[in-house]
Amino acid sequence: MSVNNEEIRREVDRRLAAALRDAAGSALGMPGSVDTFKAMLERADLALVLKEGV
């Protein structure tokens, strides 16, 4: 199965939107710690990676 870059971008956008809705619905709002932020990304099945050449 081949997935093009546009499909990947749409899926990432969808997952980020879900994570942001999750944060907005939280009593505390946006995460106050790196661990909380990482947990929110994990629940959305996302991860941060370093860009090459930056």
Backbone hydrogen bonds, N-H to C=O, Kabsch-Sander energy under -0.5 kcal/mol:
donor,donor_aa,acceptor,acceptor_aa,energy
8,I,4,N,-1.9
9,R,5,N,-2.7
10,R,6,E,-2.3
11,E,7,E,-2.1
12,V,8,I,-2.7
13,D,9,R,-2.8
14,R,10,R,-2.3
15,R,11,E,-2.4
16,L,12,V,-2.9
17,A,13,D,-2.4
18,A,14,R,-1.9
19,A,15,R,-2.2
20,L,16,L,-2.7
21,R,17,A,-2.4
22,D,18,A,-2.2
23,A,19,A,-2.3
24,A,20,L,-2.8
25,G,21,R,-1.9
26,S,22,D,-0.5
26,S,23,A,-1.0
29,G,26,S,-0.8
37,F,33,S,-2.3
38,K,34,V,-2.9
39,A,35,D,-2.2
40,M,36,T,-2.2
41,L,37,F,-2.3
42,E,38,K,-2.5
43,R,39,A,-2.3
44,A,40,M,-1.4
45,D,42,E,-1.6
46,L,41,L,-2.8
54,V,51,K,-0.9
